[in-house]
Amino acid sequence: HARQNLDRAREDRDAATRAVTHERTLALRRAEEQLVTERERAVAMAQSEAERANEDVRLRRLTAEATEKRRRTVAAVQGVFDNVAAGAAAAAREPRRVFVFVGYVTLFAAGVCAAR
C-alpha cells in the first residue's frame, strides 16, 4: 500500500511538473508572439513616420522650386517692362530717331520682298 502511495505521489509530482513546464512553455510562446507583434507594429509606425517625413520634404522642395520659378518669372517680366519703358522714354525724347528706325525697317522689309 505504501508503495502504491509512493508511486501515485511520484506520478502526481511528475504530472504537476509537466503541467508547470507546459504552462511555462505556453507563457514563453505568448511572450514571443507579443514581442513579434510589438516589433511589427513598431516597424509599421516607423515606416509611416518616414513616409510622412519624406512627403513633408517633397512638399517643401516643390514649394521652394515654385517660389524660385515665380521669382525668376517676375524678374524677367520686370526686365522686359523696364526695357520697353526705357525705349518709350527715348522715343519720346527723340521722335526723329523713331522715324528713321521705322524707315530702315520698312526699307529692309521691301528689300527682302524684292529679293524673292
MOPE-V383529 format. One line per field, one symbol per residue. phi: phi as a letter, one per 30 degrees, with the letter a starting at -180 (. if undefined). psi: psi as a letter, one per 20 degrees, with the letter a starting at -180 (. if undefined). Layout:
# MOPE-V383529
phi = ???
psi = ???
This chain:
# MOPE-V383529
phi = .ddddddddddddddddddddddddddddddddddddddddddddddddddddddddddddddddddddddddddddddddddddddddddddbdddddddddddddddddddddd
psi = ghggggghgggggggggggggggggggggggghgggghggggggggghhgggggggggggghggghgggggggggggggghgggggghghhhhnhhhghgghgggghgghgghhh.
